[in-house]
Amino acid sequence: MSVLPVADPETFIGEFAEMDLGPLKDKTFLVAISTGDPTKPKFVPETIIGPLDFFEMVEAVANIHMEEMLHAKAMIPSKKFGTKPQVLDACTIDYIEAKYAEILMEGLLTGDLDKKYTCQAGFIKYEEESSEIDEQNPSP
């Protein structure tokens, strides 16, 4: 198996690429809104969310891009003090922004996504019945 190259930011188009994100699927992430140069690990500290698994990170990156019209920074923090986090590059973020629906659907189809409930069973609420007998309209 050959090692795949890292994408070149000058020629990369996320919509046309097929990036292997497999090595990221077992990682834990923090996500924040990016600021400044996309090649630098700078972000708005007040916007940090996490810890997130891979698919939650994909969803967060996509939501920031769609709802805020901004790019995200996704980081893999270290447990060692003083160690800098690994930050996904601009090409990887662009790829996730372009193909988030495909990534999440693939996760659902392959079973990579744990079942996370989004709602619970509901019940019909009955109107409260009066215990008094309606004298004017008695039931048959």
Short mmCIF file of the C-alpha atoms (twelve columns), coordinates in Angstrom:
data_MODEL
# 
_entry.id   MODEL 
# 
loop_
_atom_site.group_PDB 
_atom_site.id 
_atom_site.type_symbol 
_atom_site.label_atom_id 
_atom_site.label_alt_id 
_atom_site.label_comp_id 
_atom_site.label_asym_id 
_atom_site.label_seq_id 
_atom_site.Cartn_x 
_atom_site.Cartn_y 
_atom_site.Cartn_z 
_atom_site.pdbx_PDB_model_num 
ATOM 1   C CA . MET A 1   0.000   0.000  0.000  1 
ATOM 2   C CA . SER A 2   1.414   3.363  -1.001 1 
ATOM 3   C CA . VAL A 3   1.321   6.427  1.178  1 
ATOM 4   C CA . LEU A 4   -1.085  9.018  -0.189 1 
ATOM 5   C CA . PRO A 5   0.206   12.567 -0.656 1 
ATOM 6   C CA . VAL A 6   -1.045  15.538 1.312  1 
ATOM 7   C CA . ALA A 7   -3.120  17.857 -0.885 1 
ATOM 8   C CA . ASP A 8   -1.511  20.961 -2.363 1 
ATOM 9   C CA . PRO A 9   -3.488  24.039 -1.237 1 
ATOM 10  C CA . GLU A 10  -2.727  25.861 -4.520 1 
ATOM 11  C CA . THR A 11  -4.504  23.270 -6.686 1 
ATOM 12  C CA . PHE A 12  -6.905  21.569 -4.251 1 
ATOM 13  C CA . ILE A 13  -10.657 21.587 -4.948 1 
ATOM 14  C CA . GLY A 14  -12.570 19.760 -2.226 1 
ATOM 15  C CA . GLU A 15  -15.557 18.936 -4.412 1 
ATOM 16  C CA . PHE A 16  -13.396 16.938 -6.859 1 
ATOM 17  C CA . ALA A 17  -11.041 15.241 -4.396 1 
ATOM 18  C CA . GLU A 18  -11.347 11.868 -2.668 1 
ATOM 19  C CA . MET A 19  -9.489  12.202 0.618  1 
ATOM 20  C CA . ASP A 20  -8.796  9.278  2.968  1 
ATOM 21  C CA . LEU A 21  -10.072 10.378 6.378  1 
ATOM 22  C CA . GLY A 22  -9.787  6.881  7.892  1 
ATOM 23  C CA . PRO A 23  -6.852  7.679  10.210 1 
ATOM 24  C CA . LEU A 24  -8.940  10.441 11.847 1 
ATOM 25  C CA . LYS A 25  -11.961 8.308  12.735 1 
ATOM 26  C CA . ASP A 26  -10.665 7.176  16.139 1 
ATOM 27  C CA . LYS A 27  -9.492  10.629 17.259 1 
ATOM 28  C CA . THR A 28  -11.062 13.158 19.599 1 
ATOM 29  C CA . PHE A 29  -11.383 16.742 18.375 1 
ATOM 30  C CA . LEU A 30  -11.953 20.307 19.438 1 
ATOM 31  C CA . VAL A 31  -13.511 22.631 16.856 1 
ATOM 32  C CA . ALA A 32  -13.501 26.428 16.735 1 
ATOM 33  C CA . ILE A 33  -14.045 29.227 14.227 1 
ATOM 34  C CA . SER A 34  -10.859 29.918 12.270 1 
ATOM 35  C CA . THR A 35  -9.331  33.357 12.157 1 
ATOM 36  C CA . GLY A 36  -6.652  34.839 9.944  1 
ATOM 37  C CA . ASP A 37  -4.405  32.820 7.663  1 
ATOM 38  C CA . PRO A 38  -5.842  29.361 6.879  1 
ATOM 39  C CA . THR A 39  -2.333  27.883 7.001  1 
ATOM 40  C CA . LYS A 40  -1.849  28.971 10.619 1 
ATOM 41  C CA . PRO A 41  -3.406  27.328 13.694 1 
ATOM 42  C CA . LYS A 42  -5.277  30.453 14.793 1 
ATOM 43  C CA . PHE A 43  -8.889  30.419 15.978 1 
ATOM 44  C CA . VAL A 44  -11.385 32.355 18.077 1 
ATOM 45  C CA . PRO A 45  -10.979 30.922 21.600 1 
ATOM 46  C CA . GLU A 46  -14.529 31.761 22.678 1 
ATOM 47  C CA . THR A 47  -15.913 29.432 19.992 1 
ATOM 48  C CA . ILE A 48  -14.161 26.196 21.034 1 
ATOM 49  C CA . ILE A 49  -16.456 23.181 21.317 1 
ATOM 50  C CA . GLY A 50  -15.530 19.633 22.239 1 
ATOM 51  C CA . PRO A 51  -14.510 17.005 22.910 1 
ATOM 52  C CA . LEU A 52  -16.058 15.607 19.720 1 
ATOM 53  C CA . ASP A 53  -15.698 12.281 17.959 1 
ATOM 54  C CA . PHE A 54  -14.908 12.209 14.226 1 
ATOM 55  C CA . PHE A 55  -18.494 12.426 12.978 1 
ATOM 56  C CA . GLU A 56  -19.427 15.139 15.492 1 
ATOM 57  C CA . MET A 57  -16.377 17.086 14.275 1 
ATOM 58  C CA . VAL A 58  -17.524 16.721 10.651 1 
ATOM 59  C CA . GLU A 59  -20.962 18.011 11.619 1 
ATOM 60  C CA . ALA A 60  -19.499 20.937 13.594 1 
ATOM 61  C CA . VAL A 61  -17.175 21.956 10.731 1 
ATOM 62  C CA . ALA A 62  -20.088 21.814 8.282  1 
ATOM 63  C CA . ASN A 63  -22.395 23.784 10.602 1 
ATOM 64  C CA . ILE A 64  -19.837 26.549 11.079 1 
ATOM 65  C CA . HIS A 65  -19.371 26.760 7.313  1 
ATOM 66  C CA . MET A 66  -23.101 26.732 6.473  1 
ATOM 67  C CA . GLU A 67  -24.558 28.746 9.352  1 
ATOM 68  C CA . GLU A 68  -21.780 31.225 10.098 1 
ATOM 69  C CA . MET A 69  -20.291 31.358 6.553  1 
ATOM 70  C CA . LEU A 70  -16.858 30.929 8.141  1 
ATOM 71  C CA . HIS A 71  -14.195 28.248 8.148  1 
ATOM 72  C CA . ALA A 72  -13.424 26.081 11.157 1 
ATOM 73  C CA . LYS A 73  -10.269 24.787 12.758 1 
ATOM 74  C CA . ALA A 74  -10.405 21.180 13.940 1 
ATOM 75  C CA . MET A 75  -7.767  20.174 16.461 1 
ATOM 76  C CA . ILE A 76  -6.671  16.896 17.985 1 
ATOM 77  C CA . PRO A 77  -5.528  17.848 21.492 1 
ATOM 78  C CA . SER A 78  -2.722  16.088 23.304 1 
ATOM 79  C CA . LYS A 79  -2.913  14.757 26.843 1 
ATOM 80  C CA . LYS A 80  0.621   15.967 27.530 1 
ATOM 81  C CA . PHE A 81  1.009   19.484 28.859 1 
ATOM 82  C CA . GLY A 82  3.070   21.679 26.559 1 
ATOM 83  C CA . THR A 83  2.410   19.579 23.466 1 
ATOM 84  C CA . LYS A 84  0.821   21.490 20.627 1 
ATOM 85  C CA . PRO A 85  -2.422  20.066 19.241 1 
ATOM 86  C CA . GLN A 86  -2.514  18.656 15.724 1 
ATOM 87  C CA . VAL A 87  -4.616  21.003 13.581 1 
ATOM 88  C CA . LEU A 88  -6.240  19.789 10.367 1 
ATOM 89  C CA . ASP A 89  -4.984  21.706 7.351  1 
ATOM 90  C CA . ALA A 90  -7.067  23.997 5.126  1 
ATOM 91  C CA . CYS A 91  -7.436  21.331 2.401  1 
ATOM 92  C CA . THR A 92  -8.867  18.816 4.872  1 
ATOM 93  C CA . ILE A 93  -11.307 21.406 6.228  1 
ATOM 94  C CA . ASP A 94  -12.311 22.367 2.665  1 
ATOM 95  C CA . TYR A 95  -12.874 18.696 1.837  1 
ATOM 96  C CA . ILE A 96  -15.070 18.201 4.914  1 
ATOM 97  C CA . GLU A 97  -17.043 21.361 4.100  1 
ATOM 98  C CA . ALA A 98  -17.585 20.164 0.526  1 
ATOM 99  C CA . LYS A 99  -18.423 16.526 1.301  1 
ATOM 100 C CA . TYR A 100 -19.813 16.477 4.844  1 
ATOM 101 C CA . ALA A 101 -23.104 14.881 3.742  1 
ATOM 102 C CA . GLU A 102 -21.272 12.051 1.957  1 
ATOM 103 C CA . ILE A 103 -18.946 11.527 4.942  1 
ATOM 104 C CA . LEU A 104 -21.856 11.320 7.390  1 
ATOM 105 C CA . MET A 105 -23.906 9.068  5.089  1 
ATOM 106 C CA . GLU A 106 -20.956 6.731  4.627  1 
ATOM 107 C CA . GLY A 107 -20.628 6.580  8.407  1 
ATOM 108 C CA . LEU A 108 -24.271 5.624  8.720  1 
ATOM 109 C CA . LEU A 109 -24.101 2.977  5.993  1 
ATOM 110 C CA . THR A 110 -20.894 1.355  7.236  1 
ATOM 111 C CA . GLY A 111 -21.991 1.393  10.852 1 
ATOM 112 C CA . ASP A 112 -19.173 3.711  11.893 1 
ATOM 113 C CA . LEU A 113 -21.683 5.988  13.550 1 
ATOM 114 C CA . ASP A 114 -22.840 4.884  16.956 1 
ATOM 115 C CA . LYS A 115 -26.580 5.014  17.324 1 
ATOM 116 C CA . LYS A 116 -27.329 8.316  18.969 1 
ATOM 117 C CA . TYR A 117 -30.968 8.961  19.627 1 
ATOM 118 C CA . THR A 118 -32.330 12.265 18.425 1 
ATOM 119 C CA . CYS A 119 -35.753 11.958 20.007 1 
ATOM 120 C CA . GLN A 120 -37.806 9.683  22.190 1 
ATOM 121 C CA . ALA A 121 -41.134 7.952  21.834 1 
ATOM 122 C CA . GLY A 122 -44.048 10.302 22.271 1 
ATOM 123 C CA . PHE A 123 -47.590 9.843  23.487 1 
ATOM 124 C CA . ILE A 124 -50.842 11.486 22.532 1 
ATOM 125 C CA . LYS A 125 -51.989 13.828 25.245 1 
ATOM 126 C CA . TYR A 126 -55.648 13.482 26.019 1 
ATOM 127 C CA . GLU A 127 -57.659 16.503 26.867 1 
ATOM 128 C CA . GLU A 128 -58.560 16.522 30.498 1 
ATOM 129 C CA . GLU A 129 -62.002 15.023 30.984 1 
ATOM 130 C CA . SER A 130 -64.315 16.620 33.421 1 
ATOM 131 C CA . SER A 131 -65.572 14.386 36.191 1 
ATOM 132 C CA . GLU A 132 -68.798 16.359 36.292 1 
ATOM 133 C CA . ILE A 133 -71.694 15.148 34.148 1 
ATOM 134 C CA . ASP A 134 -72.784 17.633 31.537 1 
ATOM 135 C CA . GLU A 135 -76.426 18.143 32.479 1 
ATOM 136 C CA . GLN A 136 -77.399 19.830 29.232 1 
ATOM 137 C CA . ASN A 137 -75.799 17.306 26.852 1 
ATOM 138 C CA . PRO A 138 -75.928 13.891 28.467 1 
ATOM 139 C CA . SER A 139 -74.112 11.070 26.671 1 
ATOM 140 C CA . PRO A 140 -76.341 8.496  24.960 1 
# 
